[in-house]
Amino acid sequence: MTPEQMVVLDPDRVRRTGLEEAVFCSGKSVDQIAEILRRVLAGSGRMLLTRLARDKFEALPADLRCALEYDQLAAVAVLGSRHAPTGRHRVAIVAAGTSDAAVAREAACTLRYSGEDPLEVTDVGVAGLWRLLERLDEIRAARVVIAVAGMDAALPTVLGGLVAAPLIGVPTSVGYGIAHGGHVALNSMLASCAPGLAVMNIDNGYGAACAALRILRHAAA
């Protein structure tokens, strides 16, 4: 089967769900990604690509590579224009450690593509709780909070006792030994005593951003 035969785009998704289709590039070949990009350029001209590894980005044909805005940390690329930003920090992305930054940036890139201007708060894990408390007023001003944490993932539970906004936890695969791979962080968030904490899959910053967009758009409607 050729790359052309394997690609079926979903241009009607935004009407059905309010969220545009994005391309998850992990597991796709360079030829398949290139075919998707060429089809999008012939149509809407806009697309978000997630988990686009640097080697795959660099292997794309030059014309396609030049058409993309690539964020290496997040492994996210944007084709075409973004929606006009709201100019307000309606979403706060709070990351426990610098090691969680890639997942937090994936969420931020997704939100910016959709016209949001998230507040990014990094390295405020519970090992130095004063750092979180110094930024608490800014975080409380957001309408949705995304908490990104690995290891014991205590940050979302702490935030759950401090903020009133909808709270989305993202466990990351950061940590030593038993914490490696993110399953301890996932279980910690699922077992949280903070009521109302919604939990994404491990390392799923994109999913957290989409959940935040659904909350914002439903509330506006």
Secondary structure, DSSP 8 states (H G I E B T S, - for coil): --HHHH----TTHHHHHSS--EEE-TT--HHHHHHHHHHHHTTT--EEEES--HHHHHHS-HHHHHHEEEETTTTEEEES------SS--EEEEESSGGGHHHHHHHHHHHHHTT---EEE-S--GGGHHHHHHTHHHHHTSSEEEEEE-TT--HHHHHHTT--S-EEEEE-S--SGGGTTSHHHHHHHHT-SSTTEEE--TT-HHHHHHHHHHHHHHHH-
